[in-house]
Amino acid sequence: MASGEPKAKKLKLSEDEKTEPPTRKAPPAKLSRNSLFGMGNPLLDILAVVDKDFLDKYSLKPNDQILAEDKHKALFEELVKKFKVEYHAGGATQNSVKIAQWMIQEPHNVGTFFGCIGRDKFGAILKQKAEEAHVEAHYFEQDEEPTGTCAACITGDNRSLVANLAAANCYKKEKHLDLEENWKLVEKAKVYYIAGFFLTVSLESILKVAKHASENNKLFCMNLSAPFICQFFKDNLMQVMPYIDVLFGNETEASAFAKEQDFEIKDIKEIAKKAQALPKVNKKRQRIVVFTQGKDETVLAQSDKIETFPVLKIDPKDIVDTNGAGDAFVGGFLSGLVQEKPLDECVRAAHYSANVIIRRAGCTFPEKPDFK
């Protein structure tokens, strides 16, 4: 976004911001608690560096995201027995909200997160980790299913993710989102983010939040998340698409999306352009499409304009784990959006966050960001 972008295209988060000239260095909007709302699948990530034989045994691609099937049941046990594992609080949306909060630092609890867990040890860990990250997590807790897990099988700089949603799949709109005290938290937010993975769980919850954002001219953001979402849940995705103000994805997801939508184009910039132009309910906001391409430039499409932004260079030997890179990118971007920063600043924050996270195991981060 050009530094002279009209103020009307930004969120109105505070009255005194209106008089500020819309320069690149305008002070960020004053933030209040619960300004950023996320809803998704809270999972405990089980990370391990594995070998090709392990991937082959369970028919896993080196770089993919899938939902666990019956044939993967033994995978989780074998992973823990055979390899050195690390446990990290995960789930795409929860990761992004945490990264946004980390980038913002103060005040605490700018980020709110909803999702479903079990009343068990793993659930307790997720609660503790959310608290440590200063995210206000309101989990729907139930006894039918255990807390969900995600096996992150790492080979080189690739990661194959196998999610066993379990409790995460039990989220119920009428038992949690619709409750007055919870819906009040939704209403407090200015920016909303839900990863595409949640389309497999509760479309009605997503639509309720998306329509609220649209009717109140707030920002609703979503992620394509995985090729299988674009392929097998495209009807759900396209029900939400008219409400999406900011659409995220990587190049693989963008290609899968284009194929499923019969775009008949392969160029990522052109796909971004087409996705940007899809029908939209809230005409006050033009949709923004942001596609990452690993180490290649990030593509951003808005109205009739396509921009590209080079990522921060990193020595391949410094890459520890690419598992959380996409979530971190979104988290950095959201931290800029919620502070009403211009889009180029949002991208810069996104690139910074991703660059920090790939140097560490899991979606973890140092105490404070070094981002100016």
Secondary structure by P-SEA (a helix, b strand, c coil): cccccccccccccccccccccccccccccccccccbbbbcbbbbcccccccaaaaaaacccccccccccccccaaaaaaaaccbbbbbbccaaaaaaaaaaaaaccccccbbbbbbbcccaaaaaaaaaaaaaccccccccccccccbbbbbcccccbbbbbbccccccccccccccccaaaaaaaaaccbbbbccccccccaaaaaaaaaaaaaabbbbbbbcccccccccaaaaaaaacccccbbbbcaaaaaaaaaaaccccccaaaaaaaaaacccccccccbbbbbbccccbbbbbcccbbbbbbcccccccccccccaaaaaaaaaaaaaaaacccaaaaaaaaaaaaaaaaaccccccccccccc
